[in-house]
Amino acid sequence: MSEQPFDDLYRELILDHYRRPRNHGPLAAPTVQAEGMNPVCGDEIHLDLAVDDGVIADLGFWGQGCSISQSSASMLTERLKGRPLAEAEEVAGKVRSMLVEGAPPDPSLGDLEALEGVAKLPVRVKCALLAWNVLLEALRQAKAAAQEERHG
């Protein structure tokens, strides 16, 4: 199969997440909240996580921006809901490697592999990474809160 059908499939997947974002909107009672913005283009992501015993029980995002930033956030929430915090951090690292370092997509990424094509457009990499950077901040907050709970 040539590369073109794969590109078309991935483009369609990204557009589907943009048109019908998953887990869109704030949570009623998040454990942690984080937000980020790309001042160059105006993309903005807010991320809520409900963490229960080291697992992302629920998460939601909202914001504004291009199809890539919003799709990436939707794909992030779909991939990480119900997953341990450590796995979320690991997935974020694999996405970063794929987009920034040009690493081949790890098979564990599943549909997130669709973001690989963004690496060919350096100006758009920050769009795709915004949600993942916000996630890393939320994970830092969740770890700090868990540590405080254990020692507090």
C-alpha positions in Angstrom: 0.0 0.0 0.0 1.4 3.4 -0.9 2.0 6.1 1.6 -0.8 8.3 0.2 -3.7 6.2 1.5 -2.1 6.2 5.0 -1.7 10.0 4.8 -5.3 10.4 3.8 -6.4 8.0 6.6 -4.4 9.9 9.2 -5.6 13.3 7.9 -9.2 12.1 8.2 -8.6 10.8 11.7 -7.2 14.2 12.8 -10.1 16.0 11.2 -12.6 13.7 12.8 -11.1 14.5 16.3 -11.3 18.2 15.4 -14.9 18.0 14.2 -16.1 15.7 17.0 -13.7 16.1 19.9 -13.7 13.5 22.6 -13.8 14.4 26.3 -14.4 18.0 25.4 -15.3 20.3 28.3 -14.3 20.9 31.9 -14.8 18.2 34.6 -17.1 18.9 37.5 -14.5 18.0 40.2 -11.0 17.8 38.7 -8.1 16.7 40.9 -5.7 19.0 38.9 -6.1 21.6 36.2 -3.4 22.9 33.8 -3.5 25.2 30.8 -1.1 26.3 28.1 -1.0 28.6 25.2 1.1 29.1 22.1 1.4 32.9 21.9 2.7 32.7 18.3 -0.5 31.3 16.9 -3.0 31.7 19.8 -3.7 28.0 20.3 -5.0 27.4 23.9 -5.6 24.2 25.8 -7.1 23.7 29.3 -6.9 20.2 30.7 -8.7 18.8 33.8 -7.7 15.5 35.3 -9.6 13.5 37.9 -6.9 11.2 39.4 -7.8 8.3 41.6 -5.1 6.1 43.2 -2.5 7.0 40.6 -4.9 6.5 37.6 -6.5 9.1 35.3 -10.1 8.2 36.1 -11.4 11.0 33.9 -10.1 13.9 31.9 -11.5 16.7 29.8 -10.1 19.5 27.7 -11.3 22.7 26.1 -9.7 25.7 24.4 -9.3 27.1 21.0 -6.9 26.8 18.1 -6.1 25.0 14.9 -7.3 21.6 14.0 -3.9 20.0 14.9 -3.8 21.5 18.5 -7.5 20.6 19.2 -7.3 17.1 17.6 -4.1 16.3 19.5 -5.8 17.2 22.7 -8.8 15.1 21.9 -6.6 12.1 20.9 -4.6 12.6 24.2 -7.8 12.3 26.3 -9.0 9.3 24.4 -5.7 7.5 24.7 -5.1 8.2 28.4 -8.5 7.9 30.1 -8.3 5.1 32.6 -4.5 4.9 32.4 -2.0 5.1 35.2 -0.1 8.4 35.6 3.2 6.7 34.8 1.8 5.4 31.5 0.5 8.9 30.6 4.0 10.3 31.1 5.5 7.5 29.0 3.1 8.1 26.2 3.8 11.8 26.3 7.5 11.0 25.9 6.9 8.8 22.9 4.7 11.5 21.2 7.4 14.1 21.9 10.1 11.8 20.4 8.0 11.1 17.3 7.3 14.8 16.7 10.5 16.5 17.8 13.2 13.9 17.2 11.6 12.3 14.2 11.6 8.9 16.0 9.4 6.2 14.3 6.1 5.9 16.0 6.1 3.4 18.9 3.5 0.7 18.2 1.9 1.4 21.6 0.8 4.8 20.4 -2.1 3.4 18.3 -4.1 6.2 16.7 -1.6 8.8 18.0 0.6 7.7 15.1 -1.6 9.9 13.0 0.3 12.9 14.4 3.5 11.6 12.9 2.9 13.6 9.7 3.0 16.8 11.7 6.8 16.3 12.2 7.2 17.1 8.5 5.7 20.5 9.2 8.1 22.1 11.8 5.9 25.2 12.2 3.0 22.9 13.3 4.9 20.7 15.8 4.2 23.2 18.6 0.5 22.9 17.8 0.5 19.2 18.2 2.7 19.3 21.3 0.7 21.9 23.2 -1.8 19.5 24.8 1.1 17.1 25.7 3.0 19.9 27.4 -0.1 20.9 29.4 -0.5 17.2 30.3 3.0 17.1 31.7 2.2 20.1 33.9 -1.0 18.4 35.1 1.0 15.2 35.9 3.5 17.2 37.9 0.6 18.7 39.9 -0.9 15.3 40.4 2.4 13.8 41.6 2.9 16.8 44.0 -0.6 16.4 45.4 -0.1 12.7 45.9 3.2 13.3 47.6 1.7 15.9 49.9 -1.2 13.6 50.7 1.2 10.8 51.8 3.4 13.2 53.8 0.9 15.8 54.9 
